[in-house]
Amino acid sequence: MDRCLIEAPHDDVDCHLLVEQVRSMGYLCNFDWGCEAGVHCGWAIVEADNEAQARLVVPSVVRDAARVIRLVKFSPDQAQELHRG
């Protein structure tokens, strides 16, 4: 499985609806929110088989605007190799 970062931007109009839908889908504890700081976006890291599956964590109201980024961790050797070339 891949680890994916999900970024779910939204506006203040959709904020309450989005948070409520994330809660009802069972993913509220996976998300961190910037809304109270005036940054209407939610972020989560989930495990999924692929990007399409990870995107299903995001309610349909903002799903098309969400970004899903596959995350990787580098070993010290991999990091050194990337720096060389």
Phi and psi in radians as a Rosetta constraint file:
Dihedral C 1 N 2 CA 2 C 2 CIRCULARHARMONIC -1.612 0.35
Dihedral N 2 CA 2 C 2 N 3 CIRCULARHARMONIC 2.632 0.35
Dihedral C 2 N 3 CA 3 C 3 CIRCULARHARMONIC -1.687 0.35
Dihedral N 3 CA 3 C 3 N 4 CIRCULARHARMONIC 2.309 0.35
Dihedral C 3 N 4 CA 4 C 4 CIRCULARHARMONIC -2.236 0.35
Dihedral N 4 CA 4 C 4 N 5 CIRCULARHARMONIC 2.405 0.35
Dihedral C 4 N 5 CA 5 C 5 CIRCULARHARMONIC -1.601 0.35
Dihedral N 5 CA 5 C 5 N 6 CIRCULARHARMONIC 2.221 0.35
Dihedral C 5 N 6 CA 6 C 6 CIRCULARHARMONIC -1.907 0.35
Dihedral N 6 CA 6 C 6 N 7 CIRCULARHARMONIC 2.297 0.35
Dihedral C 6 N 7 CA 7 C 7 CIRCULARHARMONIC -2.103 0.35
Dihedral N 7 CA 7 C 7 N 8 CIRCULARHARMONIC 2.063 0.35
Dihedral C 7 N 8 CA 8 C 8 CIRCULARHARMONIC -2.078 0.35
Dihedral N 8 CA 8 C 8 N 9 CIRCULARHARMONIC 1.480 0.35
Dihedral C 8 N 9 CA 9 C 9 CIRCULARHARMONIC -1.266 0.35
Dihedral N 9 CA 9 C 9 N 10 CIRCULARHARMONIC 2.607 0.35
Dihedral C 9 N 10 CA 10 C 10 CIRCULARHARMONIC -2.748 0.35
Dihedral N 10 CA 10 C 10 N 11 CIRCULARHARMONIC 2.958 0.35
Dihedral C 10 N 11 CA 11 C 11 CIRCULARHARMONIC -1.781 0.35
Dihedral N 11 CA 11 C 11 N 12 CIRCULARHARMONIC 2.974 0.35
Dihedral C 11 N 12 CA 12 C 12 CIRCULARHARMONIC -1.117 0.35
Dihedral N 12 CA 12 C 12 N 13 CIRCULARHARMONIC -0.415 0.35
Dihedral C 12 N 13 CA 13 C 13 CIRCULARHARMONIC -1.182 0.35
Dihedral N 13 CA 13 C 13 N 14 CIRCULARHARMONIC -0.716 0.35
Dihedral C 13 N 14 CA 14 C 14 CIRCULARHARMONIC -1.555 0.35
Dihedral N 14 CA 14 C 14 N 15 CIRCULARHARMONIC -0.062 0.35
Dihedral C 14 N 15 CA 15 C 15 CIRCULARHARMONIC -0.994 0.35
Dihedral N 15 CA 15 C 15 N 16 CIRCULARHARMONIC -1.001 0.35
Dihedral C 15 N 16 CA 16 C 16 CIRCULARHARMONIC -1.050 0.35
Dihedral N 16 CA 16 C 16 N 17 CIRCULARHARMONIC -0.755 0.35
Dihedral C 16 N 17 CA 17 C 17 CIRCULARHARMONIC -1.070 0.35
Dihedral N 17 CA 17 C 17 N 18 CIRCULARHARMONIC -0.780 0.35
Dihedral C 17 N 18 CA 18 C 18 CIRCULARHARMONIC -1.098 0.35
Dihedral N 18 CA 18 C 18 N 19 CIRCULARHARMONIC -0.856 0.35
Dihedral C 18 N 19 CA 19 C 19 CIRCULARHARMONIC -1.072 0.35
Dihedral N 19 CA 19 C 19 N 20 CIRCULARHARMONIC -0.726 0.35
Dihedral C 19 N 20 CA 20 C 20 CIRCULARHARMONIC -1.118 0.35
Dihedral N 20 CA 20 C 20 N 21 CIRCULARHARMONIC -0.703 0.35
Dihedral C 20 N 21 CA 21 C 21 CIRCULARHARMONIC -1.201 0.35
Dihedral N 21 CA 21 C 21 N 22 CIRCULARHARMONIC -0.683 0.35
Dihedral C 21 N 22 CA 22 C 22 CIRCULARHARMONIC -1.078 0.35
Dihedral N 22 CA 22 C 22 N 23 CIRCULARHARMONIC -0.733 0.35
Dihedral C 22 N 23 CA 23 C 23 CIRCULARHARMONIC -1.075 0.35
Dihedral N 23 CA 23 C 23 N 24 CIRCULARHARMONIC -0.808 0.35
Dihedral C 23 N 24 CA 24 C 24 CIRCULARHARMONIC -1.203 0.35
Dihedral N 24 CA 24 C 24 N 25 CIRCULARHARMONIC -0.415 0.35
Dihedral C 24 N 25 CA 25 C 25 CIRCULARHARMONIC -1.438 0.35
Dihedral N 25 CA 25 C 25 N 26 CIRCULARHARMONIC -0.175 0.35
Dihedral C 25 N 26 CA 26 C 26 CIRCULARHARMONIC 1.566 0.35
Dihedral N 26 CA 26 C 26 N 27 CIRCULARHARMONIC 0.248 0.35
Dihedral C 26 N 27 CA 27 C 27 CIRCULARHARMONIC -1.927 0.35
Dihedral N 27 CA 27 C 27 N 28 CIRCULARHARMONIC 0.158 0.35
Dihedral C 27 N 28 CA 28 C 28 CIRCULARHARMONIC -1.011 0.35
Dihedral N 28 CA 28 C 28 N 29 CIRCULARHARMONIC -0.694 0.35
Dihedral C 28 N 29 CA 29 C 29 CIRCULARHARMONIC -1.235 0.35
Dihedral N 29 CA 29 C 29 N 30 CIRCULARHARMONIC -0.245 0.35
Dihedral C 29 N 30 CA 30 C 30 CIRCULARHARMONIC -1.449 0.35
Dihedral N 30 CA 30 C 30 N 31 CIRCULARHARMONIC -0.366 0.35
Dihedral C 30 N 31 CA 31 C 31 CIRCULARHARMONIC -1.709 0.35
Dihedral N 31 CA 31 C 31 N 32 CIRCULARHARMONIC 2.530 0.35
Dihedral C 31 N 32 CA 32 C 32 CIRCULARHARMONIC -1.965 0.35
Dihedral N 32 CA 32 C 32 N 33 CIRCULARHARMONIC 2.533 0.35
Dihedral C 32 N 33 CA 33 C 33 CIRCULARHARMONIC -2.165 0.35
Dihedral N 33 CA 33 C 33 N 34 CIRCULARHARMONIC 2.511 0.35
Dihedral C 33 N 34 CA 34 C 34 CIRCULARHARMONIC -1.828 0.35
Dihedral N 34 CA 34 C 34 N 35 CIRCULARHARMONIC 0.121 0.35
Dihedral C 34 N 35 CA 35 C 35 CIRCULARHARMONIC -1.013 0.35
Dihedral N 35 CA 35 C 35 N 36 CIRCULARHARMONIC -0.748 0.35
Dihedral C 35 N 36 CA 36 C 36 CIRCULARHARMONIC -1.189 0.35
Dihedral N 36 CA 36 C 36 N 37 CIRCULARHARMONIC -0.297 0.35
Dihedral C 36 N 37 CA 37 C 37 CIRCULARHARMONIC -1.652 0.35
Dihedral N 37 CA 37 C 37 N 38 CIRCULARHARMONIC 0.093 0.35
Dihedral C 37 N 38 CA 38 C 38 CIRCULARHARMONIC 1.501 0.35
Dihedral N 38 CA 38 C 38 N 39 CIRCULARHARMONIC 0.118 0.35
Dihedral C 38 N 39 CA 39 C 39 CIRCULARHARMONIC -1.880 0.35
Dihedral N 39 CA 39 C 39 N 40 CIRCULARHARMONIC 1.685 0.35
Dihedral C 39 N 40 CA 40 C 40 CIRCULARHARMONIC -1.381 0.35
Dihedral N 40 CA 40 C 40 N 41 CIRCULARHARMONIC 1.517 0.35
Dihedral C 40 N 41 CA 41 C 41 CIRCULARHARMONIC -2.717 0.35
Dihedral N 41 CA 41 C 41 N 42 CIRCULARHARMONIC 2.552 0.35
Dihedral C 41 N 42 CA 42 C 42 CIRCULARHARMONIC -2.065 0.35
Dihedral N 42 CA 42 C 42 N 43 CIRCULARHARMONIC 2.531 0.35
Dihedral C 42 N 43 CA 43 C 43 CIRCULARHARMONIC -2.239 0.35
Dihedral N 43 CA 43 C 43 N 44 CIRCULARHARMONIC 2.456 0.35
Dihedral C 43 N 44 CA 44 C 44 CIRCULARHARMONIC -2.559 0.35
Dihedral N 44 CA 44 C 44 N 45 CIRCULARHARMONIC 2.642 0.35
Dihedral C 44 N 45 CA 45 C 45 CIRCULARHARMONIC -2.014 0.35
Dihedral N 45 CA 45 C 45 N 46 CIRCULARHARMONIC 2.150 0.35
Dihedral C 45 N 46 CA 46 C 46 CIRCULARHARMONIC -2.281 0.35
Dihedral N 46 CA 46 C 46 N 47 CIRCULARHARMONIC 2.803 0.35
Dihedral C 46 N 47 CA 47 C 47 CIRCULARHARMONIC -1.755 0.35
Dihedral N 47 CA 47 C 47 N 48 CIRCULARHARMONIC 2.347 0.35
Dihedral C 47 N 48 CA 48 C 48 CIRCULARHARMONIC -2.657 0.35
Dihedral N 48 CA 48 C 48 N 49 CIRCULARHARMONIC 2.782 0.35
Dihedral C 48 N 49 CA 49 C 49 CIRCULARHARMONIC -1.242 0.35
Dihedral N 49 CA 49 C 49 N 50 CIRCULARHARMONIC -0.501 0.35
Dihedral C 49 N 50 CA 50 C 50 CIRCULARHARMONIC -2.852 0.35
Dihedral N 50 CA 50 C 50 N 51 CIRCULARHARMONIC 3.061 0.35
Dihedral C 50 N 51 CA 51 C 51 CIRCULARHARMONIC -1.090 0.35
Dihedral N 51 CA 51 C 51 N 52 CIRCULARHARMONIC -0.702 0.35
Dihedral C 51 N 52 CA 52 C 52 CIRCULARHARMONIC -1.080 0.35
Dihedral N 52 CA 52 C 52 N 53 CIRCULARHARMONIC -0.719 0.35
Dihedral C 52 N 53 CA 53 C 53 CIRCULARHARMONIC -1.166 0.35
Dihedral N 53 CA 53 C 53 N 54 CIRCULARHARMONIC -0.731 0.35
Dihedral C 53 N 54 CA 54 C 54 CIRCULARHARMONIC -1.086 0.35
Dihedral N 54 CA 54 C 54 N 55 CIRCULARHARMONIC -0.661 0.35
Dihedral C 54 N 55 CA 55 C 55 CIRCULARHARMONIC -1.086 0.35
Dihedral N 55 CA 55 C 55 N 56 CIRCULARHARMONIC -0.454 0.35
Dihedral C 55 N 56 CA 56 C 56 CIRCULARHARMONIC -1.177 0.35
Dihedral N 56 CA 56 C 56 N 57 CIRCULARHARMONIC -0.216 0.35
Dihedral C 56 N 57 CA 57 C 57 CIRCULARHARMONIC -1.214 0.35
Dihedral N 57 CA 57 C 57 N 58 CIRCULARHARMONIC -0.426 0.35
Dihedral C 57 N 58 CA 58 C 58 CIRCULARHARMONIC -1.555 0.35
Dihedral N 58 CA 58 C 58 N 59 CIRCULARHARMONIC 2.242 0.35
Dihedral C 58 N 59 CA 59 C 59 CIRCULARHARMONIC -1.021 0.35
Dihedral N 59 CA 59 C 59 N 60 CIRCULARHARMONIC 2.639 0.35
Dihedral C 59 N 60 CA 60 C 60 CIRCULARHARMONIC -1.046 0.35
Dihedral N 60 CA 60 C 60 N 61 CIRCULARHARMONIC -0.424 0.35
Dihedral C 60 N 61 CA 61 C 61 CIRCULARHARMONIC -1.050 0.35
Dihedral N 61 CA 61 C 61 N 62 CIRCULARHARMONIC -0.493 0.35
Dihedral C 61 N 62 CA 62 C 62 CIRCULARHARMONIC -2.288 0.35
Dihedral N 62 CA 62 C 62 N 63 CIRCULARHARMONIC 0.165 0.35
Dihedral C 62 N 63 CA 63 C 63 CIRCULARHARMONIC -0.984 0.35
Dihedral N 63 CA 63 C 63 N 64 CIRCULARHARMONIC -0.708 0.35
Dihedral C 63 N 64 CA 64 C 64 CIRCULARHARMONIC -1.172 0.35
Dihedral N 64 CA 64 C 64 N 65 CIRCULARHARMONIC -0.470 0.35
Dihedral C 64 N 65 CA 65 C 65 CIRCULARHARMONIC -1.541 0.35
Dihedral N 65 CA 65 C 65 N 66 CIRCULARHARMONIC -0.211 0.35
Dihedral C 65 N 66 CA 66 C 66 CIRCULARHARMONIC -1.236 0.35
Dihedral N 66 CA 66 C 66 N 67 CIRCULARHARMONIC 2.604 0.35
Dihedral C 66 N 67 CA 67 C 67 CIRCULARHARMONIC -1.902 0.35
Dihedral N 67 CA 67 C 67 N 68 CIRCULARHARMONIC 2.412 0.35
Dihedral C 67 N 68 CA 68 C 68 CIRCULARHARMONIC -2.125 0.35
Dihedral N 68 CA 68 C 68 N 69 CIRCULARHARMONIC 2.153 0.35
Dihedral C 68 N 69 CA 69 C 69 CIRCULARHARMONIC -2.152 0.35
Dihedral N 69 CA 69 C 69 N 70 CIRCULARHARMONIC 2.107 0.35
Dihedral C 69 N 70 CA 70 C 70 CIRCULARHARMONIC -1.271 0.35
Dihedral N 70 CA 70 C 70 N 71 CIRCULARHARMONIC 2.254 0.35
Dihedral C 70 N 71 CA 71 C 71 CIRCULARHARMONIC -1.769 0.35
Dihedral N 71 CA 71 C 71 N 72 CIRCULARHARMONIC 2.540 0.35
Dihedral C 71 N 72 CA 72 C 72 CIRCULARHARMONIC -2.344 0.35
Dihedral N 72 CA 72 C 72 N 73 CIRCULARHARMONIC 2.669 0.35
Dihedral C 72 N 73 CA 73 C 73 CIRCULARHARMONIC -1.950 0.35
Dihedral N 73 CA 73 C 73 N 74 CIRCULARHARMONIC 2.428 0.35
Dihedral C 73 N 74 CA 74 C 74 CIRCULARHARMONIC -1.757 0.35
Dihedral N 74 CA 74 C 74 N 75 CIRCULARHARMONIC 2.421 0.35
Dihedral C 74 N 75 CA 75 C 75 CIRCULARHARMONIC -1.310 0.35
Dihedral N 75 CA 75 C 75 N 76 CIRCULARHARMONIC 2.857 0.35
Dihedral C 75 N 76 CA 76 C 76 CIRCULARHARMONIC -0.973 0.35
Dihedral N 76 CA 76 C 76 N 77 CIRCULARHARMONIC -0.684 0.35
Dihedral C 76 N 77 CA 77 C 77 CIRCULARHARMONIC -1.146 0.35
Dihedral N 77 CA 77 C 77 N 78 CIRCULARHARMONIC -0.740 0.35
Dihedral C 77 N 78 CA 78 C 78 CIRCULARHARMONIC -1.123 0.35
Dihedral N 78 CA 78 C 78 N 79 CIRCULARHARMONIC -0.721 0.35
Dihedral C 78 N 79 CA 79 C 79 CIRCULARHARMONIC -1.110 0.35
Dihedral N 79 CA 79 C 79 N 80 CIRCULARHARMONIC -0.717 0.35
Dihedral C 79 N 80 CA 80 C 80 CIRCULARHARMONIC -1.146 0.35
Dihedral N 80 CA 80 C 80 N 81 CIRCULARHARMONIC -0.722 0.35
Dihedral C 80 N 81 CA 81 C 81 CIRCULARHARMONIC -1.109 0.35
Dihedral N 81 CA 81 C 81 N 82 CIRCULARHARMONIC -0.723 0.35
Dihedral C 81 N 82 CA 82 C 82 CIRCULARHARMONIC -1.110 0.35
Dihedral N 82 CA 82 C 82 N 83 CIRCULARHARMONIC -0.634 0.35
Dihedral C 82 N 83 CA 83 C 83 CIRCULARHARMONIC -1.195 0.35
Dihedral N 83 CA 83 C 83 N 84 CIRCULARHARMONIC -0.533 0.35
Dihedral C 83 N 84 CA 84 C 84 CIRCULARHARMONIC -1.259 0.35
Dihedral N 84 CA 84 C 84 N 85 CIRCULARHARMONIC -0.569 0.35
